[in-house]
Amino acid sequence: QLQLVESGGGLVQPGGSLRLSCAASGFTLDYYAIAWFRQAPGKEREGVSCISRSDGRTYYADSVKGRFTISRDNAKNTVYLQMNSLKPEDTAVYYCAAEPTQMYSISWSHDVNYNYWGQGTQVTVSS
């Protein structure tokens, strides 16, 4: 059974850092595009970052470029999202998603393109 489990969320002060993990079971991550999405209260879910399968190309939302880094550890079957210089507006539930297809700049941020989702982890940035 294919499963994604996020961890690493929590409460952090503005300017702080967190590293989210997305651990996969039941399938091999490197054959999948993996993305991070987030949803804040009252807002639509938005794409944060994606690492494509095969070539490992990465994509980022403009709002997180230069602050967040996505990476993949195939040996651990885990994808990470390193989040630095966090801002209150980064507060949201963060989800990882997977799809066994290549993603491109025009497709990665649309949640309808992913069929496999984790349960989410809360990130709160507040002083």
C-alpha positions as CSV (number, residue, x, y, z in Angstrom):
1,Q,0.0,0.0,0.0
2,L,1.4,3.3,-1.1
3,Q,1.8,5.7,1.9
4,L,3.3,9.1,2.5
5,V,4.0,10.4,6.0
6,E,5.0,13.9,6.8
7,S,6.9,15.0,9.9
8,G,9.0,17.9,11.2
9,G,6.3,20.6,11.6
10,G,6.0,22.7,14.7
11,L,6.1,26.2,16.2
12,V,9.0,28.4,15.2
13,Q,9.8,32.1,15.6
14,P,10.0,34.4,12.5
15,G,13.4,34.0,10.9
16,G,13.8,30.4,12.2
17,S,14.1,27.2,10.3
18,L,12.4,23.8,10.1
19,R,13.0,20.7,8.0
20,L,10.0,18.7,6.9
21,S,10.3,15.1,5.9
22,C,8.1,13.1,3.6
23,A,8.7,9.3,4.1
24,A,7.3,7.0,1.5
25,S,6.4,3.3,1.9
26,G,5.0,0.9,-0.6
27,F,6.8,2.5,-3.5
28,T,10.1,3.8,-4.6
29,L,10.3,7.6,-4.5
30,D,12.7,8.1,-7.3
31,Y,10.2,7.0,-9.8
32,Y,7.8,9.7,-8.7
33,A,7.6,13.4,-8.8
34,I,7.2,14.6,-5.2
35,A,5.8,18.0,-4.3
36,W,5.1,20.0,-1.2
37,F,1.8,21.9,-0.9
38,R,0.5,24.0,1.9
39,Q,-2.9,25.3,3.0
40,A,-3.5,28.1,5.4
41,P,-6.9,28.6,7.1
42,G,-9.4,30.1,4.7
43,K,-7.0,29.8,1.7
44,E,-6.6,27.5,-1.2
45,R,-4.0,24.8,-1.2
46,E,-0.9,26.1,-3.0
47,G,2.2,24.4,-4.5
48,V,5.4,25.2,-2.6
49,S,8.0,23.1,-4.3
50,C,8.5,20.0,-6.4
51,I,11.3,17.6,-7.3
52,S,10.8,15.8,-10.5
53,R,11.6,12.2,-11.1
54,S,14.5,11.0,-13.1
55,D,16.5,14.2,-13.5
56,G,15.8,15.7,-10.0
57,R,14.8,19.0,-11.4
58,T,13.4,21.3,-8.7
59,Y,10.6,23.9,-8.8
60,Y,9.7,26.6,-6.3
61,A,6.8,29.0,-5.7
62,D,8.0,32.6,-6.0
63,S,7.1,33.2,-2.4
64,V,9.6,30.7,-1.1
65,K,12.5,30.9,-3.6
66,G,15.8,31.4,-1.9
67,R,14.4,30.4,1.4
68,F,13.2,26.8,0.9
69,T,15.1,23.8,-0.5
70,I,13.7,20.5,-1.6
71,S,15.8,17.4,-1.7
72,R,15.5,13.7,-2.1
73,D,17.4,10.8,-0.2
74,N,16.7,7.7,-2.3
75,A,18.4,5.5,0.2
76,K,15.9,6.6,2.9
77,N,13.0,6.8,0.4
78,T,12.4,10.3,1.9
79,V,12.0,13.8,0.5
80,Y,12.9,16.8,2.6
81,L,11.8,20.5,2.6
82,Q,14.4,22.7,4.3
83,M,12.7,25.9,5.3
84,N,14.8,28.9,6.3
85,S,14.0,32.5,7.1
86,L,10.5,31.5,8.0
87,K,7.8,34.2,8.0
88,P,4.4,34.3,9.7
89,E,2.8,34.0,6.2
90,D,4.4,30.5,5.9
91,T,2.0,29.3,8.6
92,A,0.0,26.4,7.1
93,V,-0.6,22.7,7.0
94,Y,2.1,21.3,4.7
95,Y,1.4,18.2,2.6
96,C,3.6,16.1,0.4
97,A,2.2,14.6,-2.7
98,A,3.4,12.1,-5.2
99,E,2.7,11.1,-8.8
100,P,4.5,8.6,-11.1
101,T,5.1,11.1,-13.9
102,Q,7.4,13.8,-14.9
103,M,6.4,17.2,-13.7
104,Y,7.2,20.5,-15.5
105,S,7.1,24.2,-14.8
106,I,3.5,24.4,-16.0
107,S,2.2,21.4,-14.2
108,W,4.0,20.8,-10.9
109,S,2.0,23.3,-8.8
110,H,-1.5,22.0,-9.6
111,D,-2.8,19.7,-6.9
112,V,-5.1,17.9,-9.3
113,N,-2.0,16.4,-11.0
114,Y,-1.2,14.3,-7.9
115,N,-3.0,11.2,-6.8
116,Y,-1.1,10.3,-3.6
117,W,-1.1,12.5,-0.5
118,G,0.2,12.5,3.0
119,Q,-1.9,13.6,6.0
120,G,-0.1,16.9,6.5
121,T,2.0,18.5,9.2
122,Q,1.3,21.9,10.9
123,V,3.9,24.6,10.6
124,T,3.3,27.7,12.7
125,V,5.5,30.8,12.5
126,S,4.9,33.1,15.3
127,S,6.6,35.1,18.0
